[in-house]
Amino acid sequence: MAISPSSNSPRPTYAEIDLEKLRSNFRSARKFIGDDVKYMAVVKADAYGHGAVECARVLEDEGIDWLGVALVEEAIELREADINSPILCLGGFFAGQERELIQKNITTVVFNKEQIELLDRAAGLVDRKIPAHVKIDTGMGRLGVRWDEVARFINKLETTENLEVEALMTHFAAADDPLENAFTDLQIERFYDVVAAFEAAGIGPKLVDLANSPGAVAHPRSRPHMVRLGGILYGLGHDIIPRDISQPKFKPVMSLYSEIADIKRVSKGESLGYGRTFVTGRDSLVGLVPIGYHDGYRRGFSNKALALINGLSAPVVGRISMDWTIVDLTDATETKIGDKVTLMGIDDDRSVSAEDLAGLIDTISYEITCAIGSRVPRIYRHTK
């Protein structure tokens, strides 16, 4: 959850969230995909670290059709912030949460008979039909009714009195990988076979929902009724969406900043940081930056990442600790205490992106922004 900075001179480490870029990314995706489908904005994991409530408000203002979260708790946070758009719990729910779902008008995914029974019973207590989205596992191997076992699930649904199947959905395993297009196509075929089976049983869904961000961009057959946009809304995914295909334009929404807190001179041959993983090869000037791995500036960036200061690159040297990072200022000798440090973002004509940082530790850009910790305040900007 995002926290607000103190008015009493807080630590100068913060994430800046440009909400106009969020608007622009959504508009760009909608223009690319078209107006003949519905749009779900995925704001789970605190909107990939960007702040779910603030991002949901902007997207609601843009006319988003649905908001997607992972947990019932995330959905409740949005409702308590007066977010009124339809909300879907993509991860389903756990026993004991069914009544709150109904009370707060939150829709859930279902994928086993236990969930059906709990939701049907809770809906019966308020004497009304409750919509649900049935998740189908077409090859992801994660949540969902297996595509080849739907007959038994349909039989179970037919015994309920208070549930309405509003949507059928699935999730792609490798829609971002052109080398896996045959498998993505197989998932699509399996899913449409399941839709046909539901329709034959008289349980025709209002919505058919397959596509995540890479599916929506790279696989037009996967966007019949609704698409689920996640990373691309936040300007992430240049390391996920295939680069050689047509795609919407999107810009990073989050930047990460701090300041130089101290500067010191060290002689050639001195070691820096825990484990002595860096030894100076020359007389050096180093700066201390108040950010560390507890803030989500990953330990794996040690001796690999670059920070930007006054338009110049400053290598991260030594092992990143829980609260502090050391940067080499030897080639940026004009740097002063209090100068701004860009750890992710743009400084003059240089930039460090979430994709750049992800590449240093063999992960994806989504994980980089999701990992920015709660003690890093989110500062929200509306820039044109």
Buried (B, 14 or more C-beta within 10 A) or exposed (E): EBEEBEEEEEBBBBBBBBBBBBBBBBEBBBEBBEEEBBBBBBBBBBBBBBBBBBBBBBBBEBEBBBBBBBBBEBBBBBBEEEBEBBBBBBBBBEEEBBBBBBEBEBBBBBBBBEBBBBBBBBBBEEEEEBBBBBBBBBBBEEBBBBBEEBEEBBEBBEEBEBBBBBBBBBBBBBBBBEEBBEBBEBBBEBBBBBBEBBEEBEBEBEBBBBBBBBBBBBBEEBBBBBBBBBBBBBBBBBBBBBEEEEBBEBBBBBBBBBBBBEBEEBEEEBEBBEEEEBEBEEEBBBBBBBBBBEBBBBEBBBBBBBBBBBEBBBBBBBBBBEBBBBBBBBEBEEBEEEBEBBBBBBBEEBBBBBBBBBBBBEBBBBBBBBBBBBEBBBBBEEEE
